[in-house]
Amino acid sequence: MSQAIGGGNGGGEVYRNGNHHGGGVHSIGRRTRRSSRRLRDSGGGSDSRGSDSRVTQPRQEKDRAPLPCTDFDVAYFHSYAHLGIHEEMIKDRVRTEAYRNAIFRHQDRIEGKVVVDVGCGTGILSIFCAQAGARRVYAVDASDIAVQANEVVKANNLTDTITVLHGRVEDVEIDEEVDVIVSEWMGYMLLYESMLGSVITARDRWLKPGGLILPSYAKLYMAPVSHPCRYSESVDFWQNVYGIDMSVMMPLAKQCAFEEPSVELISGEHVLTWPHLVKNVDCSTVTIHELECVTTKFKFTSMMRAPFHGFAFWFDVEFGAPAMSDYDCIQQSASVETTDGRVTESSQRKKRSNPNETLVLSTAPEEAPTHWQQTIVYFYDPIDVEQDQLIEGSLTLSQSKENPRFMNIHLEYASNGRFFVKESVMR
Ligand SMILES: C[S@@+](CC[C@H](N)C(=O)[O-])C[C@H]1O[C@@H](n2cnc3c(N)ncnc32)[C@H](O)[C@@H]1O
């Protein structure tokens, strides 16, 4: 089911099949899309892994059996065929300029080298790499947007440098090792969408030892938040509707508003205390297996008296050498998890390891907004907390059995002797 589009040879022809030997785009999929990077419409039906007739060309290789392309993947790639999602991403200047800056900051590692762009979309990152002097860029995308990417490459006279492969990175063939992988794979709450697994696959298939991955590190954070206005506009609103008492609606309003995680912008003022690092990803060593289920224990000390409405999540990615985030740089008493799972107080002052070399794309509430915004898991009812009150518990993020691109969020938290559980699914 994959196809290749002429590219490197200056063609425009479409090949059927997933093997690439220079000069084309290989294609597969379809997908669902998020009106903003959400998989809400991704249909897909039952999980067909391993048994579906749509399984993408499971090539028999000695030591590599690519994951089959399921109906969910097909829907996922189809959603990325819609130009609107690419327009939204490209117009996110914080995101796109961070990638462009990172590519040019690493020009010495890219010039004259071979690059793979995992999930090239419109081809924008591949073109940045070509502008930075890459000798060859393999621009891989399973969505039909790859056809457009190939047209963009041709229109910019870059067919000698950029080869568009229209297919999954799990299936296409590249007959050489690569020096650099670039990819914009981050979903809401970092891991939603499960695209990092495909970057790992590309790394393990083609990256030379010591090769560069952009971004190189990713960090997912969480923090308790207070957001009285948001609660009021969704719930208290029903108390008086044009003078009519509709407060009987309030239980349903809570369920409708807060059952699922909410992607929205909050500000630093909503955050009750320092964030907790949920997951630290080193893209050069992370495994697909460790992303299937991420668990952490947290312990927060509220810095103010406020109604506590839920937990906010956001992420940073770092291009190049690891950096300490601003949170790490500040003397704080945030909780840290030890290797044996215990939660301890940390009051170390850490320094940015090499501030000149590390470029950070942050989606934190206090930073410039991005299209990822922040993700909030709201409670059905707020918890009143006092200054210095402890909030502790655990979080488990796991791929949904319903659709591995969805994410299950299991939260257990306790404060002032009361214990709560909140389950939600990010679809
Ligand atoms: C978030 S978009 C990024 C697009 C582009 N790189 C940019 O920065 O504007 C991710 C792209 O990766 C593609 N993609 C996701 N998983 C893939 C896989 N396993 N193989 C090939 N393409 C994939 C999607 O179809 C989508 O176009």
The ligand as a Tripos MOL2 file, in Angstrom:
@<TRIPOS>MOLECULE
LIG
   27    29     1     0     0
SMALL
NO_CHARGES

@<TRIPOS>ATOM
      1 C1          3.0270   17.0960   13.2640 C.3       1 LIG1
      2 S1          3.1390   16.8200   11.5380 S.3       1 LIG1
      3 C2          4.6500   17.6400   11.1420 C.3       1 LIG1
      4 C3          4.7170   18.0500    9.6790 C.3       1 LIG1
      5 C4          5.9770   18.8330    9.2910 C.3       1 LIG1
      6 N1          7.1800   18.1090    9.6370 N.3       1 LIG1
      7 C5          6.0020   20.1850    9.9470 C.2       1 LIG1
      8 O1          6.8070   20.3530   10.8660 O.co2     1 LIG1
      9 O2          5.2350   21.0630    9.5690 O.co2     1 LIG1
     10 C6          3.5530   15.1100   11.5540 C.3       1 LIG1
     11 C7          3.5620   14.4380   10.1790 C.3       1 LIG1
     12 O3          4.1220   13.1520   10.3600 O.3       1 LIG1
     13 C8          3.4470   12.2180    9.5530 C.3       1 LIG1
     14 N2          3.6750   10.9020   10.1690 N.ar      1 LIG1
     15 C9          3.3160   10.4940   11.3940 C.ar      1 LIG1
     16 N3          3.7150    9.2330   11.6160 N.ar      1 LIG1
     17 C10         4.3550    8.8270   10.4940 C.ar      1 LIG1
     18 C11         4.9750    7.6070   10.1080 C.ar      1 LIG1
     19 N4          5.0280    6.5660   10.9320 N.pl3     1 LIG1
     20 N5          5.5100    7.5330    8.8710 N.ar      1 LIG1
     21 C12         5.4560    8.5900    8.0290 C.ar      1 LIG1
     22 N6          4.8640    9.7610    8.3310 N.ar      1 LIG1
     23 C13         4.3240    9.8880    9.5620 C.ar      1 LIG1
     24 C14         2.0190   12.6980    9.5560 C.3       1 LIG1
     25 O4          1.3260   12.2180    8.4260 O.3       1 LIG1
     26 C15         2.2090   14.2170    9.5580 C.3       1 LIG1
     27 O5          2.1800   14.7450    8.2590 O.3       1 LIG1
@<TRIPOS>BOND
     1     1     2 1
     2     2     3 1
     3     2    10 1
     4     3     4 1
     5     4     5 1
     6     5     6 1
     7     5     7 1
     8     7     8 2
     9     7     9 1
    10    10    11 1
    11    11    12 1
    12    11    26 1
    13    12    13 1
    14    13    14 1
    15    13    24 1
    16    14    15 ar
    17    14    23 ar
    18    15    16 ar
    19    16    17 ar
    20    17    18 ar
    21    17    23 ar
    22    18    19 1
    23    18    20 ar
    24    20    21 ar
    25    21    22 ar
    26    22    23 ar
    27    24    25 1
    28    24    26 1
    29    26    27 1
@<TRIPOS>SUBSTRUCTURE
     1 LIG1         1 GROUP 0 **** ****
